[in-house]
Amino acid sequence: MRSKIGKTSTIDVKLSNTGIDGAGIFHDIRYTNDNYGGNQNVITFEITNVSGNPIEIIYLDLEKHNHYVGGGPSTNKIKIKIHGTIELGDFLTGLQMILEAEKISNTLDPGY
């Protein structure tokens, strides 16, 4: 059963699929949002190193929390370091893509 605050559409965008010339060549960004609503809403954020500098994990403290759906390892903080100007550009373009996708989703499907 869908949540009363949820939407009927989902978001699944990937920087390399946006049609922006040269987007996602070094670091490709993917974002999904099932728009289910409330605490049951699930989003994913993925950075794939296609050909750029490695993505450095600065902090990741895995803890086991069983109070959320999925029950897998979780953390209170993830800190990464991205080296390179082009990689930064891909990252910022990816964040802009996510913002635009959410704006379009909110306009076309505001929920019920």
Secondary structure, DSSP 8 states (H G I E B T S, - for coil): ---TT--S--EEEEGGGS--TTTTSSEEEEEEE----GGG--EEEEEEESSSS-EEEEEE--EE--SSTT--EE-S-EEEEE-SHHHHHHHHHHHHHHHHHHHHHHHH----
